[in-house]
Amino acid sequence: MKTTLRNAVNFVFLHQIMILKNLNLINYKNFAVAEFDFDEKINCFVGKNGVGKTNILESIYFLSFTKGYFNSVASQHIKHQEGFFVIEGFYQKDNREEIIHCSLKKGHKKIIKRNGKEYTKLSEHIGKIPLVIISPNDRDLIADGSDVRRKFIDGVIAQADESYLTTLIKYQKTLSQRNSLLKYFAANHTFNALNLEIYNEQLIEFGTSIYNKRKEFLLEFIPVFKEQYSLISNGVEQVNLKYKSQLEHQNFNDLLKENLQKDKIMQYSTVGIHKDDLIFKIDDYPIKKYGSQGQQKSFLIALKLAQFHFIKKQTDKKPLLLLDDIFDKLDEDRVSQLIQLVNDDNFGQLFISDTNAKRTEKIIKKTKQSYKMFEL
């Protein structure tokens, strides 16, 4: 492990330095007014459950993704009995300052500004402030359906590839239009092959591009993920990811033709890259059924650390790393391995939340890095 990390350090000067210097919140969740000045390396939010530790992390996430991680309904981020919220972050990117402003007033559209200029499309902001979050909520990746795992893949690629996000939005729009047309056919007992073919051609173009980029991404991502898991678990178990897609054995055009009757009956598109999945395995068995809580947690942390390294390599920027309740369901050995992994010049600024202030500070002191404790 030491050799791998040391070699990576030799290239650290290639990556841009990005630091969140200051965060201002107004009417955000449980905070009426709050301001935080952050350390350049490690920042720890400690306190009992319900005091707002995770809310602070979510506000930082909001500044990168224009939405919440735990709750994507923006209006529900407004403090109770208030009419608006404001989140403002002051970043240092190399030798210049970046100011990101997010606000929402009830009954109005969400406003995102970068250095005073408002975005016309919120998707244009994705990737400007790279960020990775590790949270207990990540267990949804294992427990929930394939849509959650597709969003994970798409989210990683989109932070590093703006054109991918554009293509994905176009695919989803076309898919929605095709589904609406199928419903129209059924409701009116009619069918127009020419109209449907227009949407088929667009789905094939966008879908094939997305499929190829997902395959290309996973070829690079999977070895990094396996390495991260091995470092956390000391190589005790073997893990793997398998990409499952209908396009793996058949081209998109043939799939659409073969499933036309089924689509007409179901009134939606039953085949395509919107059905893709990522299969999680430990020692060649599904981790959902055979992995312990500690193994599942390690698996998810390895996924997110691999995401961090992939984005850093693709963008030449060190993403901010948010660790929410990170010590939950991890034994002491795995916590120590995790801290060793992030206690390295390959990582930039860290934000950590925990209920146990003494435990957190004891672990953080071992890193010999600068840090700040925020007791809520």
KEKE-3310 file (N, C-alpha, C; in steps of 0.2 Angstrom, whole numbers, plus 5000, padded with zeros to 4 digits):
npx = (5004:5010:5019:5011:5004:5014:5020:5009:5009:5020:5014:5006:5007:5002:4988:4974:4972:4959:4949:4936:4934:4925:4908:4891:4875:4858:4842:4843:4838:4839:4846:4845:4854:4870:4888:4903:4921:4933:4946:4960:4963:4956:4940:4929:4913:4904:4893:4877:4864:4853:4857:4861:4873:4874:4866:4874:4884:4876:4873:4885:4886:4876:4881:4889:4881:4869:4858:4851:4859:4853:4840:4831:4822:4820:4813:4810:4822:4821:4820:4809:4794:4799:4802:4812:4829:4846:4862:4879:4895:4913:4926:4943:4952:4966:4975:4964:4948:4932:4915:4901:4883:4868:4851:4834:4817:4801:4789:4796:4809:4824:4839:4855:4871:4887:4901:4894:4886:4872:4867:4859:4856:4856:4863:4875:4883:4888:4902:4910:4914:4921:4915:4914:4904:4903:4892:4880:4868:4872:4870:4859:4863:4866:4855:4843:4834:4840:4840:4846:4859:4863:4862:4873:4884:4882:4883:4896:4903:4898:4903:4915:4914:4907:4899:4894:4884:4875:4871:4865:4854:4847:4844:4835:4825:4820:4816:4806:4797:4795:4788:4777:4771:4768:4758:4749:4746:4740:4729:4721:4719:4727:4741:4757:4770:4780:4781:4785:4798:4806:4809:4815:4827:4833:4834:4843:4854:4858:4858:4867:4879:4880:4880:4892:4901:4899:4904:4917:4921:4919:4929:4940:4937:4934:4946:4952:4943:4943:4956:4955:4946:4953:4964:4957:4951:4962:4964:4957:4944:4938:4932:4920:4914:4900:4895:4879:4870:4857:4862:4873:4873:4866:4862:4855:4845:4839:4834:4824:4815:4812:4805:4794:4780:4778:4781:4771:4760:4763:4764:4776:4794:4802:4815:4833:4846:4842:4838:4850:4862:4872:4881:4885:4897:4904:4917:4913:4899:4882:4883:4873:4866:4875:4885:4892:4887:4899:4907:4899:4898:4912:4913:4905:4912:4924:4919:4916:4928:4935:4928:4932:4946:4945:4938:4947:4958:4953:4949:4960:4958:4957:4944:4932:4930:4917:4913:4901:4895:4905:4910:4901:4896:4909:4923:4937:4949:4946:4942:4954:4962:4955:4957:4971:4971:4965:4973:4984:4993:4987:4974:4962:4953:4944:4928:4920:4908:4902:4896:4903:4914:4926:4931:4932:4942:4953:4956:4958:4969:4980:4983:4992:4988:4982:4968:4950:4938:4921:4909:4892)
npy = (4994:5006:5009:5011:5022:5031:5033:5039:5051:5058:5064:5073:5087:5090:5091:5102:5114:5115:5123:5124:5138:5146:5145:5150:5151:5153:5152:5138:5122:5117:5128:5145:5157:5154:5153:5147:5145:5137:5124:5121:5107:5096:5095:5094:5090:5088:5081:5078:5067:5074:5088:5094:5091:5083:5091:5102:5096:5092:5104:5109:5099:5103:5114:5110:5101:5107:5102:5093:5079:5070:5073:5077:5087:5103:5113:5108:5110:5122:5132:5128:5137:5148:5158:5156:5150:5152:5147:5150:5148:5151:5148:5143:5141:5136:5150:5159:5166:5158:5160:5152:5153:5148:5148:5148:5153:5151:5146:5151:5149:5139:5147:5147:5153:5157:5166:5177:5176:5170:5154:5148:5135:5122:5111:5114:5118:5106:5097:5108:5110:5098:5084:5071:5061:5051:5041:5034:5032:5027:5014:5011:5009:4996:4990:4994:4997:4994:5007:5016:5012:5014:5028:5031:5027:5036:5048:5048:5048:5060:5070:5072:5072:5083:5082:5069:5070:5079:5071:5061:5068:5071:5058:5054:5063:5060:5047:5048:5055:5045:5036:5043:5043:5030:5028:5036:5030:5018:5023:5029:5019:5017:5017:5023:5020:5027:5039:5034:5029:5040:5043:5031:5031:5042:5037:5026:5032:5041:5032:5021:5028:5032:5019:5014:5023:5020:5007:5009:5018:5009:4999:5006:5009:4998:4991:5000:5001:4988:4988:4998:4992:4981:4988:4993:4982:4974:4964:4953:4948:4945:4956:4961:4970:4969:4974:4975:4974:4976:4979:4972:4960:4962:4973:4990:4994:4981:4976:4985:4983:4969:4970:4978:4974:4971:4983:4991:4985:4986:5000:5008:5010:4995:4991:4995:5007:5012:5002:4996:4988:4987:4975:4969:4960:4949:4938:4931:4930:4938:4953:4959:4948:4940:4947:4954:4967:4975:4972:4976:4990:4993:4989:4999:5011:5009:5009:5023:5029:5025:5032:5045:5044:5042:5053:5063:5060:5061:5075:5082:5088:5089:5081:5088:5079:5071:5064:5056:5052:5042:5032:5023:5006:5001:4991:4994:4991:4993:5006:5012:5009:5016:5029:5030:5029:5041:5050:5057:5065:5064:5067:5080:5093:5088:5084:5079:5070:5066:5058:5056:5066:5065:5052:5055:5066:5060:5050:5059:5066:5058:5058:5069:5080:5097:5103:5107:5107:5107:5109:5106)
npz = (5000:5004:4994:4983:4987:4989:4976:4970:4976:4970:4959:4963:4962:4950:4951:4953:4967:4978:4989:5001:5009:5016:5023:5022:5029:5027:5034:5031:5032:5049:5053:5056:5054:5050:5050:5044:5045:5037:5040:5030:5028:5037:5043:5056:5061:5076:5088:5096:5089:5077:5078:5067:5060:5048:5040:5037:5029:5019:5014:5008:4999:4991:4985:4975:4967:4965:4971:4985:4993:5002:5002:4988:4985:4984:4990:5002:5009:5015:5030:5043:5043:5037:5022:5012:5007:5008:5002:5003:4996:4998:4989:4987:4972:4966:4964:4964:4968:4970:4970:4975:4974:4981:4980:4986:4984:4991:4979:4968:4956:4958:4961:4955:4956:4950:4954:4954:4942:4935:4932:4916:4913:4925:4924:4919:4929:4935:4940:4941:4954:4960:4970:4982:4992:5006:5015:5027:5020:5008:5008:5001:4988:4988:4993:4986:4970:4953:4947:4956:4956:4943:4943:4951:4943:4932:4939:4943:4930:4924:4932:4927:4913:4903:4891:4892:4902:4895:4884:4891:4897:4885:4881:4891:4890:4877:4879:4888:4879:4869:4877:4880:4868:4865:4875:4870:4858:4863:4870:4860:4851:4840:4828:4823:4814:4808:4816:4828:4824:4823:4836:4840:4833:4839:4852:4850:4845:4856:4867:4863:4863:4877:4883:4878:4884:4897:4898:4895:4905:4916:4914:4918:4930:4939:4942:4951:4961:4966:4971:4981:4990:4994:5001:5012:5018:5020:5011:5014:5008:4992:4980:4967:4952:4941:4925:4919:4905:4892:4880:4878:4872:4860:4847:4849:4840:4835:4847:4850:4839:4841:4853:4851:4851:4864:4870:4865:4872:4885:4886:4888:4886:4886:4884:4884:4888:4900:4908:4913:4924:4939:4946:4962:4970:4982:4985:4974:4976:4978:4986:4994:4999:5005:5011:5026:5038:5040:5030:5019:5021:5020:5006:5000:5004:4997:4984:4984:4986:4975:4966:4969:4966:4952:4947:4951:4943:4930:4930:4935:4947:4965:4972:4984:5000:5008:5023:5031:5046:5047:5054:5058:5060:5057:5061:5072:5066:5052:5052:5055:5044:5034:5038:5036:5022:5018:5024:5016:5004:4992:4994:4996:5004:5018:5026:5040:5049:5065:5080:5092:5099:5106:5101:5088:5087:5093:5083:5072:5076:5075:5062:5060:5053:5050:5058:5061:5074:5075:5086:5088)
capx = (5000:5014:5022:5006:5002:5020:5020:5004:5011:5024:5010:5001:5008:4998:4981:4973:4970:4952:4947:4931:4936:4919:4901:4886:4869:4852:4836:4844:4836:4838:4850:4843:4860:4876:4894:4909:4927:4936:4953:4962:4963:4951:4935:4925:4907:4902:4887:4872:4860:4848:4859:4862:4879:4873:4863:4880:4887:4872:4873:4891:4885:4871:4885:4892:4877:4863:4852:4853:4861:4848:4833:4832:4816:4824:4809:4811:4828:4820:4819:4802:4790:4803:4800:4818:4835:4852:4869:4885:4902:4918:4931:4950:4954:4973:4976:4958:4942:4926:4909:4895:4877:4862:4845:4827:4811:4795:4785:4800:4814:4830:4844:4862:4876:4895:4905:4889:4883:4867:4866:4853:4855:4859:4867:4881:4887:4890:4909:4914:4916:4920:4914:4912:4901:4902:4887:4876:4863:4875:4868:4854:4866:4866:4848:4838:4834:4845:4840:4851:4866:4864:4863:4879:4888:4881:4885:4904:4905:4896:4907:4922:4913:4901:4896:4890:4878:4871:4868:4860:4848:4844:4841:4829:4819:4818:4813:4799:4793:4793:4783:4770:4768:4765:4752:4744:4743:4735:4722:4717:4718:4730:4748:4761:4777:4785:4782:4789:4804:4809:4811:4819:4833:4837:4836:4848:4860:4860:4859:4873:4884:4880:4882:4900:4905:4898:4908:4924:4922:4920:4935:4945:4935:4934:4953:4953:4938:4946:4962:4953:4943:4959:4967:4952:4950:4968:4964:4953:4939:4938:4926:4920:4908:4899:4890:4874:4866:4854:4866:4879:4873:4862:4862:4849:4840:4836:4831:4818:4811:4810:4801:4789:4773:4778:4781:4764:4755:4765:4764:4782:4800:4804:4822:4837:4851:4838:4837:4856:4863:4879:4880:4890:4899:4910:4919:4908:4892:4879:4885:4867:4864:4881:4890:4891:4887:4905:4909:4895:4901:4919:4912:4903:4918:4929:4916:4917:4936:4937:4925:4937:4952:4943:4937:4954:4962:4950:4948:4966:4956:4955:4937:4931:4928:4913:4912:4895:4894:4909:4913:4896:4897:4916:4927:4943:4954:4944:4943:4962:4964:4952:4960:4977:4970:4964:4979:4988:4993:4982:4967:4962:4950:4940:4923:4918:4903:4902:4892:4908:4919:4933:4934:4934:4948:4958:4958:4961:4976:4985:4985:4997:4986:4979:4960:4946:4932:4915:4904:4886)
capy = (5000:5012:5010:5014:5029:5036:5034:5044:5058:5061:5067:5077:5094:5091:5092:5109:5114:5118:5123:5128:5143:5149:5143:5154:5148:5157:5148:5132:5117:5119:5134:5152:5160:5151:5154:5142:5146:5130:5122:5118:5100:5092:5099:5089:5092:5083:5083:5073:5066:5079:5095:5098:5089:5081:5096:5106:5092:5092:5111:5109:5095:5107:5119:5106:5097:5111:5099:5089:5072:5066:5075:5081:5091:5109:5117:5105:5112:5129:5131:5128:5143:5153:5158:5155:5148:5154:5144:5153:5145:5154:5143:5145:5137:5138:5157:5163:5164:5156:5161:5149:5155:5144:5151:5147:5157:5148:5148:5153:5144:5139:5151:5145:5158:5156:5172:5182:5175:5165:5149:5147:5128:5120:5105:5117:5118:5100:5096:5114:5109:5091:5082:5064:5060:5044:5041:5028:5032:5024:5007:5011:5006:4988:4987:4997:4994:4996:5014:5019:5010:5018:5035:5031:5027:5042:5054:5048:5050:5066:5075:5072:5072:5087:5079:5063:5073:5082:5065:5057:5072:5070:5051:5053:5067:5056:5041:5051:5057:5039:5033:5046:5041:5023:5029:5039:5024:5014:5027:5030:5013:5019:5016:5026:5017:5033:5044:5030:5028:5046:5043:5025:5033:5046:5033:5022:5036:5043:5026:5018:5032:5031:5012:5013:5027:5017:5002:5012:5020:5003:4996:5009:5010:4992:4989:5005:4999:4982:4990:5002:4987:4977:4992:4994:4975:4970:4959:4947:4946:4947:4959:4963:4973:4967:4978:4971:4978:4972:4980:4968:4954:4964:4981:4993:4994:4975:4976:4989:4980:4963:4971:4983:4972:4971:4990:4993:4982:4989:5007:5011:5007:4990:4989:5001:5008:5014:4995:4993:4988:4986:4969:4969:4954:4947:4931:4929:4930:4944:4956:4960:4942:4936:4952:4957:4975:4978:4971:4980:4997:4993:4989:5006:5016:5007:5012:5030:5031:5024:5038:5050:5044:5042:5060:5067:5058:5064:5082:5086:5092:5084:5083:5088:5073:5072:5058:5057:5046:5037:5026:5018:4999:4999:4990:4998:4990:4996:5013:5014:5008:5021:5035:5029:5030:5048:5054:5057:5071:5063:5069:5087:5095:5083:5086:5073:5071:5060:5059:5056:5071:5062:5047:5058:5070:5055:5047:5064:5068:5053:5060:5074:5086:5102:5102:5111:5104:5111:5106:5108)
capz = (5000:5005:4988:4978:4989:4988:4969:4968:4979:4965:4954:4967:4959:4944:4952:4956:4974:4978:4996:5003:5014:5021:5021:5025:5028:5030:5034:5028:5037:5056:5054:5054:5052:5052:5046:5046:5042:5037:5039:5023:5027:5040:5047:5060:5064:5081:5092:5096:5083:5076:5079:5060:5057:5041:5036:5035:5024:5013:5011:5004:4993:4987:4981:4970:4963:4964:4974:4991:4993:5006:5000:4982:4984:4986:4994:5009:5013:5018:5037:5044:5044:5033:5015:5007:5010:5005:5004:4999:4998:4996:4987:4984:4967:4965:4966:4963:4972:4967:4975:4973:4978:4979:4984:4983:4987:4990:4974:4963:4954:4961:4958:4956:4953:4950:4954:4952:4936:4936:4926:4913:4914:4931:4922:4917:4935:4937:4938:4942:4961:4961:4977:4984:4999:5009:5020:5028:5015:5002:5008:4996:4982:4988:4995:4982:4963:4948:4945:4961:4954:4937:4945:4954:4937:4928:4943:4943:4924:4923:4935:4923:4906:4902:4886:4894:4905:4890:4881:4896:4897:4879:4881:4896:4887:4871:4882:4890:4873:4866:4882:4880:4861:4866:4879:4865:4853:4867:4872:4854:4847:4833:4828:4817:4814:4806:4821:4833:4822:4824:4843:4840:4830:4844:4857:4848:4845:4863:4871:4861:4866:4884:4884:4876:4889:4904:4897:4895:4912:4921:4913:4922:4937:4943:4945:4956:4966:4969:4975:4987:4995:4997:5006:5018:5021:5021:5006:5017:5004:4985:4977:4960:4949:4934:4921:4916:4900:4886:4874:4879:4867:4855:4846:4852:4835:4835:4853:4849:4834:4844:4859:4849:4853:4871:4872:4864:4877:4892:4885:4889:4883:4890:4883:4883:4893:4906:4911:4915:4931:4941:4950:4967:4972:4986:4984:4969:4978:4979:4993:4997:5003:5009:5015:5033:5038:5040:5023:5015:5022:5017:4999:4998:5005:4992:4978:4984:4986:4968:4963:4971:4962:4945:4946:4952:4937:4924:4930:4938:4953:4970:4974:4991:5002:5014:5027:5035:5051:5043:5059:5059:5057:5055:5067:5073:5061:5046:5053:5055:5037:5030:5040:5033:5015:5017:5027:5011:5000:4986:4996:4998:5010:5021:5030:5044:5055:5070:5086:5097:5098:5108:5096:5081:5088:5094:5077:5068:5079:5072:5055:5060:5049:5053:5058:5065:5077:5076:5091:5087)
cpx = (5004:5017:5017:5005:5008:5021:5015:5006:5016:5021:5006:5001:5004:4991:4980:4971:4964:4950:4941:4933:4931:4913:4896:4879:4864:4846:4837:4843:4835:4842:4847:4848:4866:4882:4900:4915:4931:4943:4954:4962:4957:4946:4930:4919:4904:4897:4882:4868:4854:4850:4861:4869:4878:4870:4869:4883:4883:4872:4879:4890:4880:4875:4888:4887:4870:4857:4855:4855:4855:4841:4834:4827:4819:4820:4809:4817:4827:4818:4811:4799:4794:4801:4806:4824:4841:4858:4874:4891:4907:4924:4938:4952:4961:4974:4970:4952:4936:4920:4903:4889:4872:4857:4839:4822:4805:4791:4789:4805:4820:4835:4851:4867:4883:4898:4900:4885:4878:4867:4859:4851:4859:4864:4874:4886:4891:4897:4913:4917:4916:4920:4912:4910:4901:4897:4883:4871:4865:4873:4862:4857:4866:4858:4842:4839:4840:4846:4845:4858:4868:4865:4870:4884:4888:4884:4893:4906:4904:4900:4914:4921:4906:4896:4891:4884:4873:4867:4863:4854:4844:4840:4835:4823:4816:4814:4806:4794:4790:4787:4777:4767:4765:4759:4747:4741:4738:4728:4718:4717:4721:4738:4751:4768:4782:4786:4786:4796:4809:4813:4816:4826:4837:4839:4842:4855:4863:4862:4865:4879:4885:4882:4890:4904:4905:4903:4916:4926:4923:4926:4941:4944:4936:4941:4954:4949:4941:4952:4960:4950:4949:4963:4963:4952:4956:4968:4961:4948:4941:4932:4926:4913:4907:4893:4885:4870:4863:4858:4872:4879:4869:4862:4855:4843:4836:4832:4824:4813:4808:4805:4795:4782:4773:4777:4774:4759:4757:4764:4770:4788:4803:4812:4826:4842:4848:4837:4844:4857:4870:4878:4886:4891:4905:4911:4914:4901:4889:4881:4879:4865:4869:4886:4888:4890:4893:4908:4905:4897:4908:4918:4910:4908:4923:4926:4917:4924:4938:4934:4930:4943:4951:4942:4943:4958:4960:4950:4955:4964:4955:4948:4937:4928:4924:4912:4907:4894:4898:4911:4907:4897:4903:4919:4933:4948:4953:4944:4950:4964:4961:4955:4967:4976:4969:4969:4984:4988:4989:4975:4968:4959:4945:4935:4920:4913:4903:4899:4897:4914:4926:4936:4936:4941:4954:4961:4961:4968:4981:4987:4990:4995:4983:4971:4957:4940:4927:4910:4897:4881)
cpy = (5006:5014:5014:5021:5034:5038:5039:5051:5061:5065:5072:5085:5095:5093:5099:5109:5118:5117:5127:5132:5145:5147:5148:5151:5152:5153:5141:5126:5119:5125:5141:5156:5156:5153:5150:5144:5140:5129:5120:5111:5096:5096:5094:5092:5086:5086:5077:5072:5072:5087:5098:5096:5087:5086:5101:5102:5092:5099:5112:5105:5099:5112:5116:5103:5101:5107:5095:5082:5067:5067:5080:5086:5098:5113:5114:5106:5119:5127:5132:5135:5149:5153:5157:5152:5151:5150:5148:5150:5149:5149:5146:5139:5139:5145:5162:5161:5162:5157:5157:5151:5151:5147:5148:5150:5153:5150:5150:5147:5144:5143:5148:5150:5156:5163:5177:5181:5169:5160:5148:5139:5125:5115:5108:5118:5112:5099:5102:5113:5102:5089:5075:5064:5053:5044:5035:5027:5028:5017:5006:5008:4999:4986:4989:4994:4997:5003:5018:5018:5014:5025:5036:5032:5033:5048:5054:5051:5057:5072:5077:5073:5076:5084:5073:5065:5075:5076:5061:5061:5071:5063:5051:5057:5063:5050:5043:5052:5050:5035:5036:5045:5035:5023:5032:5034:5020:5017:5028:5025:5014:5017:5019:5024:5023:5037:5040:5029:5034:5045:5037:5027:5037:5042:5029:5026:5038:5037:5022:5021:5031:5024:5011:5017:5023:5011:5004:5014:5014:4999:4999:5009:5004:4990:4994:5003:4993:4984:4994:4997:4983:4981:4992:4987:4971:4964:4952:4944:4948:4950:4960:4967:4971:4971:4974:4976:4974:4973:4976:4963:4956:4971:4983:4993:4987:4974:4979:4986:4973:4964:4976:4981:4973:4979:4993:4991:4986:4997:5011:5007:5002:4988:4996:5002:5010:5008:4992:4993:4986:4980:4969:4962:4953:4940:4928:4927:4937:4947:4957:4954:4940:4941:4954:4964:4978:4978:4975:4988:4998:4993:4996:5011:5015:5010:5020:5033:5030:5030:5044:5050:5045:5050:5065:5066:5062:5072:5086:5090:5087:5086:5084:5081:5074:5065:5059:5051:5040:5031:5021:5011:4997:4997:4994:4997:4993:5003:5016:5014:5014:5028:5035:5031:5037:5052:5054:5063:5070:5066:5077:5088:5089:5086:5079:5075:5065:5062:5059:5060:5068:5057:5050:5062:5065:5052:5053:5066:5064:5054:5065:5080:5091:5101:5107:5106:5109:5107:5109:5106)
cpz = (5000:4998:4983:4980:4987:4980:4967:4970:4974:4960:4957:4964:4953:4945:4955:4963:4974:4986:4997:5010:5019:5018:5025:5023:5031:5029:5030:5034:5044:5057:5052:5051:5054:5047:5049:5042:5043:5037:5032:5022:5030:5044:5050:5063:5069:5085:5092:5089:5083:5077:5072:5057:5049:5037:5033:5029:5018:5010:5006:4998:4988:4982:4975:4965:4962:4967:4980:4989:4996:5004:4994:4981:4988:4991:5002:5013:5016:5026:5038:5046:5041:5026:5010:5011:5006:5007:5000:5001:4994:4995:4985:4979:4964:4968:4965:4967:4968:4972:4972:4977:4976:4984:4981:4988:4986:4984:4968:4961:4958:4957:4960:4952:4955:4949:4951:4946:4936:4930:4923:4913:4920:4930:4921:4923:4937:4935:4940:4949:4962:4968:4977:4991:5000:5015:5021:5023:5009:5002:5003:4989:4982:4989:4990:4975:4959:4946:4950:4958:4947:4938:4947:4948:4934:4932:4943:4936:4922:4926:4931:4916:4905:4897:4887:4897:4900:4886:4885:4897:4891:4878:4885:4893:4881:4874:4884:4884:4870:4870:4881:4873:4862:4870:4874:4860:4857:4868:4866:4849:4840:4834:4822:4818:4813:4812:4827:4831:4823:4831:4844:4838:4835:4850:4856:4848:4852:4867:4869:4864:4873:4886:4883:4882:4896:4904:4898:4902:4917:4920:4917:4929:4942:4946:4951:4962:4970:4974:4982:4992:4998:5002:5013:5022:5022:5016:5009:5012:4997:4983:4970:4958:4942:4931:4918:4911:4894:4880:4873:4873:4861:4854:4848:4846:4835:4841:4853:4845:4838:4850:4857:4852:4861:4874:4871:4869:4884:4892:4888:4886:4887:4889:4882:4889:4900:4910:4914:4922:4933:4947:4955:4970:4977:4986:4980:4971:4979:4986:4997:5001:5008:5012:5022:5033:5037:5033:5018:5015:5019:5009:4997:4999:4999:4985:4978:4983:4979:4964:4963:4966:4954:4943:4946:4945:4931:4924:4932:4944:4958:4973:4982:4994:5008:5017:5032:5039:5049:5048:5061:5056:5055:5061:5067:5068:5054:5046:5052:5047:5033:5032:5037:5025:5014:5020:5022:5007:4993:4987:4997:5004:5012:5026:5033:5049:5059:5077:5092:5096:5100:5104:5090:5082:5089:5087:5072:5070:5076:5065:5054:5055:5053:5053:5062:5068:5078:5080:5090:5093)
residu = (MET:LYS:THR:THR:LEU:ARG:ASN:ALA:VAL:ASN:PHE:VAL:PHE:LEU:HIS:GLN:ILE:MET:ILE:LEU:LYS:ASN:LEU:ASN:LEU:ILE:ASN:TYR:LYS:ASN:PHE:ALA:VAL:ALA:GLU:PHE:ASP:PHE:ASP:GLU:LYS:ILE:ASN:CYS:PHE:VAL:GLY:LYS:ASN:GLY:VAL:GLY:LYS:THR:ASN:ILE:LEU:GLU:SER:ILE:TYR:PHE:LEU:SER:PHE:THR:LYS:GLY:TYR:PHE:ASN:SER:VAL:ALA:SER:GLN:HIS:ILE:LYS:HIS:GLN:GLU:GLY:PHE:PHE:VAL:ILE:GLU:GLY:PHE:TYR:GLN:LYS:ASP:ASN:ARG:GLU:GLU:ILE:ILE:HIS:CYS:SER:LEU:LYS:LYS:GLY:HIS:LYS:LYS:ILE:ILE:LYS:ARG:ASN:GLY:LYS:GLU:TYR:THR:LYS:LEU:SER:GLU:HIS:ILE:GLY:LYS:ILE:PRO:LEU:VAL:ILE:ILE:SER:PRO:ASN:ASP:ARG:ASP:LEU:ILE:ALA:ASP:GLY:SER:ASP:VAL:ARG:ARG:LYS:PHE:ILE:ASP:GLY:VAL:ILE:ALA:GLN:ALA:ASP:GLU:SER:TYR:LEU:THR:THR:LEU:ILE:LYS:TYR:GLN:LYS:THR:LEU:SER:GLN:ARG:ASN:SER:LEU:LEU:LYS:TYR:PHE:ALA:ALA:ASN:HIS:THR:PHE:ASN:ALA:LEU:ASN:LEU:GLU:ILE:TYR:ASN:GLU:GLN:LEU:ILE:GLU:PHE:GLY:THR:SER:ILE:TYR:ASN:LYS:ARG:LYS:GLU:PHE:LEU:LEU:GLU:PHE:ILE:PRO:VAL:PHE:LYS:GLU:GLN:TYR:SER:LEU:ILE:SER:ASN:GLY:VAL:GLU:GLN:VAL:ASN:LEU:LYS:TYR:LYS:SER:GLN:LEU:GLU:HIS:GLN:ASN:PHE:ASN:ASP:LEU:LEU:LYS:GLU:ASN:LEU:GLN:LYS:ASP:LYS:ILE:MET:GLN:TYR:SER:THR:VAL:GLY:ILE:HIS:LYS:ASP:ASP:LEU:ILE:PHE:LYS:ILE:ASP:ASP:TYR:PRO:ILE:LYS:LYS:TYR:GLY:SER:GLN:GLY:GLN:GLN:LYS:SER:PHE:LEU:ILE:ALA:LEU:LYS:LEU:ALA:GLN:PHE:HIS:PHE:ILE:LYS:LYS:GLN:THR:ASP:LYS:LYS:PRO:LEU:LEU:LEU:LEU:ASP:ASP:ILE:PHE:ASP:LYS:LEU:ASP:GLU:ASP:ARG:VAL:SER:GLN:LEU:ILE:GLN:LEU:VAL:ASN:ASP:ASP:ASN:PHE:GLY:GLN:LEU:PHE:ILE:SER:ASP:THR:ASN:ALA:LYS:ARG:THR:GLU:LYS:ILE:ILE:LYS:LYS:THR:LYS:GLN:SER:TYR:LYS:MET:PHE:GLU:LEU)
# end
